[in-house]
Amino acid sequence: MTKRVVVIGGGIAGLTTLHRIQQQSPETETILLEASPRLGGKILTTTFLGKPIDEAADAFISRVPWALELCEKLGLDSFLISPATTGAYVLVDGELRKLPEGLVLGVPTKLLPLLRSRIVSPFAVLRAALDRIRPDDWPGDDESVGGLIRRRMGDQIADRLVDPLIGSINAGDTDHLDVALAAPQLETASRRHRSLTAGLKEQTKFSAENSRPLFLSFENGMGHLIQVLVNALGDADIRTDTRVTNIENNGRYLNIVTGDATIESDVVVLATPAHQAADLLSSCSSASSRLSSIEHASVALVTMGFRRSEVRHPLDASGVLVPRTEGLLTTAISWGSSKWPHWVDDEHVVLRVSAGRAGDTRALALDDDDLVEALLTEIAQILRIEGNLIEWRVSRWIDAFPQYAPGHDRLVSAIERDLRIEMPGVFLTGAAYRGLGIPACVRQGGECADAALDYLKAK
Ligand SMILES: Cc1cc2nc3c(=O)[nH]c(=O)nc-3n(C[C@H](O)[C@H](O)[C@H](O)COP(=O)(O)OP(=O)(O)OC[C@H]3O[C@@H](n4cnc5c(N)ncnc54)[C@H](O)[C@@H]3O)c2cc1C
């Protein structure tokens, strides 16, 4: 008998799951159900001032292999591009300071450039230097990113460098993010060496052998990956505008309830954000309540276009990070038209301004006009902008960033255990669980497909 797998959610994790199942087991019947009218989830490229700009994810990292491997499989290697500029600024006491060389995820591995940058005080540089001689003071599992950095490097490095960088990738507060999940590179370095600096230096030596640029994207924006992935799925049964409202275990099959139909399936892959998975699994109360306990942060990105002649700052880097301690609504400004060759034109400057993060919902409470005005006031001063906005777009990403609290990994394992007992055949994948970047979602999609196929074989 043909076995059926239904994938719920058409973001990168759901699409990758479907792709892998098709490849590994073409005889398995598959259906993908997506609530919205489009596929891609948090990968969305639209046109702005005639250019393809990304309204959410604009790149993926090459340091881990999974997204790159997918691109290779899809024949996309030759379309990959890297940022035209590297380097960035951080705002300190209202002034832009260039990030020094030798940072790894915001952690300084070189002291002189750090001192010269004037991002932290000379005392804070000395405090960071102590990492090299202090005894091992690892407090045990479940440490936060902030916990690690404050203990090894001191508060200013945590507040002015690491939190702005790792916090902006996760829209999170690094004092509450699990270091093993939010910054595995830092965790590995600190576990292998007494000194975090020594551990990171060793890693950098190794990664220098990888000649690829760290960030990669596509000339037509990240949406290109979704387009090609969907094309590769051929005539797969993909139903957009189809919101699933419930999943029930009828003993023999799993019933997937949508607005107008119930679909029976042997396996269900839930590739939605965790809070939506919690709603769909209300009949499995322990998994559902654990899923609801995963907190999410919301962000708003405002893409802004200006006349080039009216922006006084040379925009000679990829952008600015804004530490929480500055008290602004703006959390980061990506200088899109400096960073991405495909956003460049002679007449315009395109900036992408981020606002909102865990513990700071001020920006989200504003309507679009007030938000744009407030952010414009802040960035006009920072970048010495003298003209008016000529085009803008607000993209709101509500509850989009899962917050991996310390112990998150155990929580996910407990949810999976609940499902094996009460809802066998239901699998979870995607950003909420074991890595939120695109490569981690691709990896999880592949692993979930393999687990689902193993389950089907054993059924
Ligand atoms: C603003 C922003 C910027 C980012 N920048 C980067 C970056 O530069 N690089 C990077 O690597 N990562 C970045 N990320 C993270 C990354 O984009 C996401 O973590 C990843 O795309 C999530 O993929 P996913 O498939 O897990 O979930 P999603 O993309 O959220 O897909 C889930 C899908 O499930 C659907 N769905 C939900 N409920 C239902 C239902 N009941 N029935 C049917 N369908 C349903 C949704 O409509 C959605 O399409 C960014 C994220 C955001 C929000």
The ligand as a Gaussian input file, in Angstrom:
#p B3LYP/6-31G(d) Opt

LIG

0 1
 C       13.542000      39.238000       9.571000
 C       14.316000      37.934000       9.500000
 C       15.603000      37.924000       9.001000
 C       16.323000      36.729000       8.935000
 N       17.569000      36.730000       8.389000
 C       18.208000      35.569000       8.212000
 C       19.425000      35.516000       7.461000
 O       19.893000      36.527000       6.927000
 N       20.037000      34.309000       7.325000
 C       19.516000      33.158000       7.853000
 O       20.136000      32.091000       7.700000
 N       18.350000      33.176000       8.531000
 C       17.686000      34.334000       8.704000
 N       16.480000      34.358000       9.359000
 C       15.973000      33.105000       9.924000
 C       15.378000      32.181000       8.842000
 O       14.928000      32.926000       7.748000
 C       14.186000      31.420000       9.397000
 O       14.505000      30.867000      10.663000
 C       13.793000      30.283000       8.461000
 O       13.553000      30.776000       7.163000
 C       12.562000      29.619000       9.030000
 O       12.165000      28.580000       8.168000
 P       11.051000      27.542000       8.603000
 O       10.753000      26.710000       7.429000
 O       11.439000      26.868000       9.864000
 O        9.779000      28.414000       9.025000
 P        8.930000      29.498000       8.229000
 O        9.704000      30.164000       7.182000
 O        8.289000      30.317000       9.294000
 O        7.812000      28.620000       7.500000
 C        6.721000      28.088000       8.197000
 C        5.533000      28.055000       7.249000
 O        4.443000      27.396000       7.916000
 C        3.246000      28.002000       7.480000
 N        2.189000      27.690000       8.448000
 C        2.101000      28.122000       9.731000
 N        0.967000      27.624000      10.305000
 C        0.369000      26.862000       9.367000
 C       -0.825000      26.087000       9.365000
 N       -1.636000      26.002000      10.433000
 N       -1.180000      25.412000       8.235000
 C       -0.383000      25.479000       7.129000
 N        0.783000      26.211000       7.088000
 C        1.135000      26.888000       8.183000
 C        3.619000      29.481000       7.448000
 O        2.706000      30.213000       6.649000
 C        5.031000      29.436000       6.865000
 O        5.031000      29.554000       5.465000
 C       15.724000      35.534000       9.405000
 C       14.430000      35.541000       9.903000
 C       13.712000      36.728000       9.945000
 C       12.297000      36.725000      10.464000

